[in-house]
Amino acid sequence: MKPESILELHLKSALSKCSSPGSPQRLHMAMHHAVFPGGARIRPRLCLAIADSFDNYDKNLAIAAAVAIEFLHCA
């Protein structure tokens, strides 16, 4: 799977965790609209590239940081 696809999958997963059954639908729609459809996703890709430049790194932590960076950018 391409790194871009993996990132998109993690973005969707993180966004779904933000909306609980009792959360306002309009809020979820606004968050989804802010993040998707995305652009080039340069910031999270740069984050992952920097993490990948190290020999020993926590891939899950790097992905979580990349997702957080993209969410902050879209806010």
DRENVOVO-727505 format. One record per residue (C-alpha): x, y, z. Coordinates in steps of 0.2 Angstrom, whole numbers, plus 5000, padded with zeros to 4 digits. Layout:
// DRENVOVO-727505
XYZ
...
END
This chain:
// DRENVOVO-727505
500050005000
500650174996
501150295010
499850415004
498550285006
499150235023
499050415028
497250435022
496750275031
497450345047
496650515045
494950435042
495250325057
495750465068
494250575062
493050435066
493650415084
493250605086
491450585083
490450485095
488650435093
488050585103
489150715095
488350845084
488150785065
488550965059
490250965069
490750795061
490250855044
491251015046
492850925052
492650805038
492550945026
494051025033
495150875031
494450785015
494750795001
496550835005
497850914995
499650854993
499750815012
501550895012
501650925031
501250745037
502250665023
503750775028
503450715046
503550535040
505050565029
505950635044
505550495055
506050375042
507750445041
508150375058
508650195060
507550155075
505950245077
504150195082
503150195066
501450205075
502050365084
502650445068
500950415060
500050485075
501150635074
500850655055
498950645058
499050775072
500050895061
498750875047
497350905058
498151055066
498451125048
496651095043
495951175059
END
